[in-house]
Amino acid sequence: MTVNPESNGAGHVSRETRGRAVGGMRFPSTGASGNEQSMSDYGSTDIGWTPIMEEAERATRVLHPETMQLPRPDRRRILTVANQKGGVGKTTSTVNLAAGLALQGLKVLVIDLDPQGNASTALGVDHRSGVPSVYEVLLGEISIADAAAPSTQSQNLLCVPATIDLAGSEIELVTMVAREARLKEALNSEALEQLAPDYVFIDCPPSLGLLTVNALVAAHEVLIPIQCEYYALEGLGQLLRNIELVQSHLNPALWVSTILLTMYDGRTKLADQVTSEVRGHFGDLTLRTVIPRSVKISEAPGFGQTVLTYDPGSRGSMSYLDAAREIAERGAERKTA
């Protein structure tokens, strides 16, 4: 769902709107006496839209993805989802964007690089200590294909889980040769060909440590989720400086391709101000689609699901579906450019 920052609120109907059909719904008009006509003045055939019908239509789009095939990228896209500030929607955006692409016909691999393992939980993948995970991949004990497990969310979606063992991996990696490139070595072309994903999403921990550096070195692109609040902007400069350092010394091909605004609350002026500031600074890198603050998005991981399967007709679900489509279409535009 794309949020219009000029909106006066979800429940507001302007004078200009009255008497017209907007979005399929006819609003009562004001007569010469100034009194508004009641809805009972209209026959049932005049009202072509109801909230229930809209939600059902949205759910149908998600549950029948064969009608929504997305263009494949000309080469495999590896995106690191990074922001050292916690609580901005990194993991939530990673799993829901991945599910959105997978439900629309693309094959997606998610690498959970956060020791908390929240992405693994949301994708319904076992991440108890002892299961094959990204920890063993970083140590070079198993291949990425051996660690990948199918997600319960889509047959096109795979996940390399994170276990609690990953919490101590940064200490172990310090003494290793090419410690910053362990994940890049694991994601070599031969290993990825066994899984054949169109997209690889790497979910980072909320820090700028060695795990995040590994993710930045392994990726082609960086996707930065930004919460529509002031504090979310404070640490952004440090993240961008770290990305520049990685570009200079470790991965010259890395670039910030996507900015995603999350937790948008249209009731506050602050959300509009942050949105305007981010769009003004990053321009076209910022997706048109904005993710609203939604209880359904927060509830879904508790059931081991993404919001797209937990509540397909919700605003949050459709927003992530639209954002996934926008990411895929931008990739296709770059291919033809």
NUTIVO-201011 format. One record per residue (C-alpha): residue number from 1; x, y, z. Coordinates in pm, whole numbers. Example, Ala and Ser with C-alpha at 12.3 -4.5 7.8 and 13.67 -1.06 7.14 Angstrom:
REM NUTIVO-201011
(1 (1230 -450 780))
(2 (1367 -106 714))
REM end
This chain:
REM NUTIVO-201011
(1 (0 0 0))
(2 (137 342 -91))
(3 (64 602 172))
(4 (-34 949 60))
(5 (135 1191 300))
(6 (-121 1457 214))
(7 (-401 1240 345))
(8 (-613 1405 615))
(9 (-686 1074 787))
(10 (-845 745 706))
(11 (-1190 854 819))
(12 (-1202 1197 653))
(13 (-1432 1261 356))
(14 (-1391 1602 192))
(15 (-1676 1814 57))
(16 (-1539 1760 -292))
(17 (-1567 1383 -244))
(18 (-1933 1384 -143))
(19 (-2171 1286 -420))
(20 (-1894 1115 -618))
(21 (-1777 757 -647))
(22 (-1425 724 -512))
(23 (-1245 392 -528))
(24 (-1573 227 -621))
(25 (-1764 370 -321))
(26 (-2028 640 -353))
(27 (-2035 898 -76))
(28 (-2355 1088 12))
(29 (-2384 1432 -141))
(30 (-2503 1752 22))
(31 (-2835 1885 -104))
(32 (-2938 2245 -157))
(33 (-3057 2269 202))
(34 (-2711 2168 325))
(35 (-2837 1841 470))
(36 (-2642 1532 374))
(37 (-2836 1252 215))
(38 (-2834 933 418))
(39 (-2698 606 284))
(40 (-3050 466 289))
(41 (-3134 702 0))
(42 (-2917 484 -222))
(43 (-3006 139 -344))
(44 (-2768 -147 -270))
(45 (-2662 -151 -634))
(46 (-2521 202 -599))
(47 (-2259 90 -348))
(48 (-1999 -115 -533))
(49 (-1747 -131 -250))
(50 (-1740 -236 114))
(51 (-1445 -286 351))
(52 (-1508 -661 359))
(53 (-1509 -679 -22))
(54 (-1180 -486 -37))
(55 (-1012 -715 215))
(56 (-1140 -1023 33))
(57 (-1000 -890 -295))
(58 (-662 -826 -131))
(59 (-657 -1175 22))
(60 (-739 -1329 -316))
(61 (-435 -1160 -470))
(62 (-211 -1320 -209))
(63 (-374 -1664 -203))
(64 (-378 -1696 -583))
(65 (-31 -1575 -681))
(66 (-42 -1734 -1026))
(67 (-201 -1410 -1147))
(68 (92 -1199 -1019))
(69 (410 -1333 -1178))
(70 (706 -1096 -1142))
(71 (994 -1044 -1387))
(72 (1312 -1238 -1312))
(73 (1633 -1040 -1270))
(74 (1896 -1087 -1540))
(75 (2140 -1199 -1270))
(76 (2098 -1319 -915))
(77 (2042 -1030 -674))
(78 (2201 -1052 -328))
(79 (2067 -790 -87))
(80 (2185 -723 266))
(81 (1915 -576 490))
(82 (2108 -360 735))
(83 (2057 -91 996))
(84 (2248 -94 1323))
(85 (1950 52 1508))
(86 (1723 -215 1652))
(87 (1347 -218 1610))
(88 (1330 -52 1269))
(89 (1184 -355 1089))
(90 (1492 -528 944))
(91 (1385 -885 1012))
(92 (1017 -813 953))
(93 (1097 -653 618))
(94 (1341 -930 521))
(95 (1094 -1216 573))
(96 (791 -1037 430))
(97 (969 -906 120))
(98 (1114 -1253 63))
(99 (771 -1412 104))
(100 (618 -1149 -125))
(101 (865 -1229 -403))
(102 (827 -1604 -349))
(103 (447 -1590 -361))
(104 (472 -1401 -690))
(105 (676 -1672 -863))
(106 (1040 -1598 -779))
(107 (1275 -1829 -590))
(108 (1419 -1669 -277))
(109 (1686 -1764 -24))
(110 (1694 -1593 318))
(111 (2013 -1608 524))
(112 (1948 -1539 890))
(113 (2266 -1375 1019))
(114 (2113 -1253 1345))
(115 (2189 -1478 1647))
(116 (1838 -1413 1778))
(117 (1705 -1624 1489))
(118 (1386 -1422 1445))
(119 (1384 -1456 1068))
(120 (1405 -1834 1104))
(121 (1108 -1825 1342))
(122 (895 -1614 1108))
(123 (969 -1848 816))
(124 (879 -2158 1016))
(125 (1231 -2305 1006))
(126 (1379 -2502 1297))
(127 (1670 -2316 1455))
(128 (1739 -2510 1773))
(129 (2102 -2556 1869))
(130 (2253 -2842 1671))
(131 (2060 -2807 1346))
(132 (2264 -2718 1033))
(133 (2286 -2340 1034))
(134 (2474 -2034 909))
(135 (2719 -2079 1197))
(136 (2862 -2396 1043))
(137 (2857 -2227 702))
(138 (3076 -1941 828))
(139 (3321 -2185 983))
(140 (3340 -2372 651))
(141 (3208 -2699 796))
(142 (2908 -2730 560))
(143 (2792 -2568 237))
(144 (2511 -2316 205))
(145 (2302 -2579 26))
(146 (2340 -2822 316))
(147 (2219 -2560 564))
(148 (1922 -2431 362))
(149 (1582 -2552 479))
(150 (1243 -2509 308))
(151 (1012 -2251 459))
(152 (652 -2329 546))
(153 (548 -2002 381))
(154 (610 -2093 17))
(155 (761 -2371 -190))
(156 (979 -2104 -355))
(157 (1128 -1989 -23))
(158 (1438 -2131 149))
(159 (1606 -2021 471))
(160 (1950 -2076 621))
(161 (1865 -2056 993))
(162 (2060 -1893 1275))
(163 (2110 -2079 1602))
(164 (2229 -1952 1938))
(165 (2577 -2081 1843))
(166 (2608 -1780 1615))
(167 (2626 -1549 1918))
(168 (2992 -1639 1976))
(169 (3093 -1658 1613))
(170 (3244 -1308 1596))
(171 (3507 -1410 1852))
(172 (3587 -1727 1659))
(173 (3606 -1542 1327))
(174 (3866 -1294 1456))
(175 (4153 -1542 1418))
(176 (4045 -1674 1078))
(177 (4202 -1582 745))
(178 (3986 -1345 536))
(179 (3740 -1324 824))
(180 (3538 -1049 651))
(181 (3477 -1267 345))
(182 (3363 -1595 504))
(183 (3005 -1553 389))
(184 (3110 -1437 43))
(185 (3315 -1755 0))
(186 (3015 -1964 107))
(187 (2792 -1783 -144))
(188 (3007 -1870 -444))
(189 (2838 -1934 -777))
(190 (2879 -2311 -759))
(191 (2710 -2334 -417))
(192 (2422 -2105 -514))
(193 (2359 -2290 -841))
(194 (2247 -2591 -636))
(195 (1967 -2378 -488))
(196 (1914 -2153 -793))
(197 (1756 -1855 -613))
(198 (1661 -1539 -800))
(199 (1702 -1333 -482))
(200 (1916 -1376 -171))
(201 (1826 -1170 137))
(202 (2074 -1147 426))
(203 (1918 -1043 757))
(204 (2177 -863 974))
(205 (2199 -820 1351))
(206 (2139 -470 1493))
(207 (2509 -386 1507))
(208 (2803 -295 1285))
(209 (3017 -592 1390))
(210 (3189 -867 1196))
(211 (2867 -1045 1104))
(212 (2728 -730 940))
(213 (3061 -670 763))
(214 (3044 -1026 626))
(215 (2694 -954 496))
(216 (2807 -632 327))
(217 (3107 -800 165))
(218 (2891 -1085 32))
(219 (2614 -867 -113))
(220 (2565 -670 -433))
(221 (2312 -431 -284))
(222 (2207 -286 52))
(223 (1844 -240 152))
(224 (1802 -4 447))
(225 (1473 -6 639))
(226 (1410 327 814))
(227 (1147 368 1082))
(228 (940 685 1039))
(229 (1067 836 1364))
(230 (1346 1079 1447))
(231 (1579 838 1630))
(232 (1590 615 1323))
(233 (1776 889 1135))
(234 (2044 944 1398))
(235 (2251 632 1334))
(236 (2204 634 959))
(237 (2517 840 896))
(238 (2738 584 1072))
(239 (2587 300 869))
(240 (2649 487 543))
(241 (3010 556 645))
(242 (3063 187 714))
(243 (2916 99 376))
(244 (3161 344 214))
(245 (3452 178 398))
(246 (3344 -164 272))
(247 (3314 -21 -79))
(248 (3664 126 -58))
(249 (3847 -176 79))
(250 (3645 -495 49))
(251 (3357 -480 -199))
(252 (3374 -203 -464))
(253 (3057 -330 -633))
(254 (2841 -274 -322))
(255 (2579 2 -341))
(256 (2272 121 -156))
(257 (1991 28 -392))
(258 (1679 54 -178))
(259 (1542 257 112))
(260 (1223 124 270))
(261 (1017 340 507))
(262 (856 133 783))
(263 (614 177 1074))
(264 (446 476 910))
(265 (172 627 1125))
(266 (-37 864 918))
(267 (-187 1020 1231))
(268 (139 1195 1320))
(269 (313 1490 1156))
(270 (648 1342 1255))
(271 (598 1046 1019))
(272 (536 1287 730))
(273 (840 1494 823))
(274 (1069 1190 838))
(275 (925 1060 511))
(276 (987 1394 338))
(277 (1339 1419 477))
(278 (1433 1067 367))
(279 (1285 1113 19))
(280 (1461 1448 -13))
(281 (1799 1297 75))
(282 (1780 959 -102))
(283 (1549 1049 -391))
(284 (1450 761 -617))
(285 (1629 506 -398))
(286 (1330 530 -163))
(287 (1046 296 -253))
(288 (712 458 -326))
(289 (547 197 -105))
(290 (552 273 266))
(291 (494 7 531))
(292 (228 117 781))
(293 (238 50 1152))
(294 (24 -262 1187))
(295 (-70 -498 1469))
(296 (-104 -784 1220))
(297 (260 -745 1114))
(298 (366 -768 1479))
(299 (142 -1066 1555))
(300 (246 -1286 1262))
(301 (590 -1405 1389))
(302 (425 -1536 1706))
(303 (251 -1792 1487))
(304 (564 -1878 1289))
(305 (432 -1695 983))
(306 (483 -1387 771))
(307 (198 -1138 760))
(308 (125 -1247 402))
(309 (8 -1589 520))
(310 (-112 -1483 865))
(311 (-357 -1219 736))
(312 (-342 -1195 355))
(313 (-605 -920 334))
(314 (-445 -683 584))
(315 (-293 -347 494))
(316 (48 -467 612))
(317 (33 -772 389))
(318 (-55 -574 80))
(319 (210 -313 157))
(320 (487 -573 165))
(321 (345 -738 -146))
(322 (354 -402 -327))
(323 (706 -329 -200))
(324 (826 -669 -324))
(325 (674 -601 -666))
(326 (839 -259 -676))
(327 (1180 -409 -595))
(328 (1140 -670 -870))
(329 (1021 -417 -1126))
(330 (1308 -180 -1047))
(331 (1549 -467 -1105))
(332 (1385 -537 -1441))
(333 (1405 -167 -1536))
(334 (1778 -162 -1465))
(335 (1817 -471 -1682))
(336 (1654 -301 -1981))
(337 (1819 36 -1922))
REM end
